[in-house]
Each structure stands twice: as C-alpha cells, then as structure tokens.
Amino acid sequence: MLTTNQTSQGAITAVAANFLYSLLFLFGLLLQPLSGTQVASWRVLTMFFGLVLLVGVLKQWQHIFDYLKTLKNAKEWFLFILPTPILGA
C-alpha cells in the first residue's frame, strides 16, 4: 500500500510530466520554419537529453545498468529494442 507521501509525490510527478509534455507543442512554434519531421526529431533529441540530465541529477544510473544486466540473451535484447521505432514514429 502506498503511503500518503508516496501518493502526493506520484500526483505531483504526474502533473509535472503532463505540463512538460504540453510544453513540447510550444517547442514547435519556436522552430517555425522547420518541417513537421524536423520538429519531431528535435523533440526526440530534447527529450533524450532531458532524460539523461534527469537521471544524472538524480544519480539513478545504477538502476539503468542493473536493468540492462538482466537482459541475458538476444531475444530479450530484441524485445527491449523492438519498441524503439514505434516510439520514434
């Protein structure tokens, strides 16, 4: 069962994530002369570097490395990488 503190943190995190996601649409306005594909590419790059920054600031790299160590064979790696084109699209 979640404590009240964990529930509050989850709610704040969800609201912050939705707010930041909504800012991505404004990001497209700043890149006005670019095509839709180019704007989407910039969004992906911005989100990637934002995620790297967040994981670095929170010092959570060990969790990522621990998860990657659980991928033992080629099938597991394939299933891990399979959604990449979908997310990129």
ZAMARGU-4260 file (C-alpha; in steps of 0.2 Angstrom, whole numbers, plus 5000, padded with zeros to 4 digits):
<rodrens>
0) 5000/5000/5000 | 5006/5017/4996 | 5009/5030/5009 | 5001/5047/5008 | 5018/5054/5005
5) 5021/5042/4990 | 5004/5046/4983 | 5007/5065/4984 | 5024/5063/4976 | 5016/5052/4962
10) 5002/5065/4959 | 5015/5080/4958 | 5026/5070/4946 | 5011/5066/4935 | 5006/5084/4934
15) 5024/5090/4931 | 5026/5077/4917 | 5009/5082/4909 | 5015/5100/4910 | 5032/5097/4902
20) 5024/5086/4889 | 5012/5101/4884 | 5027/5112/4883 | 5033/5101/4868 | 5020/5108/4857
25) 5025/5126/4861 | 5043/5120/4856 | 5037/5118/4838 | 5032/5136/4837 | 5050/5141/4841
30) 5056/5130/4826 | 5043/5138/4814 | 5052/5137/4798 | 5056/5118/4800 | 5045/5104/4793
35) 5035/5093/4805 | 5048/5079/4804 | 5062/5090/4809 | 5052/5097/4823 | 5048/5079/4829
40) 5067/5075/4828 | 5071/5090/4839 | 5058/5084/4851 | 5065/5067/4852 | 5083/5074/4855
45) 5077/5086/4868 | 5068/5073/4877 | 5083/5061/4876 | 5095/5074/4883 | 5082/5079/4896
50) 5080/5061/4902 | 5099/5059/4903 | 5100/5075/4913 | 5087/5070/4925 | 5094/5053/4928
55) 5111/5061/4930 | 5105/5074/4943 | 5095/5061/4952 | 5110/5049/4952 | 5099/5034/4946
60) 5112/5027/4933 | 5114/5011/4943 | 5095/5007/4941 | 5098/5008/4922 | 5113/4997/4922
65) 5105/4985/4934 | 5091/4983/4922 | 5102/4981/4907 | 5112/4967/4916 | 5095/4957/4917
70) 5095/4956/4898 | 5103/4939/4896 | 5101/4933/4878 | 5097/4940/4860 | 5079/4938/4862
75) 5077/4948/4877 | 5088/4962/4869 | 5077/4961/4854 | 5061/4963/4864 | 5070/4978/4873
80) 5074/4987/4857 | 5059/4982/4847 | 5048/4997/4853 | 5061/5009/4848 | 5055/5013/4830
85) 5037/5014/4837 | 5042/5027/4850 | 5052/5036/4836 | 5037/5037/4825
</rodrens>
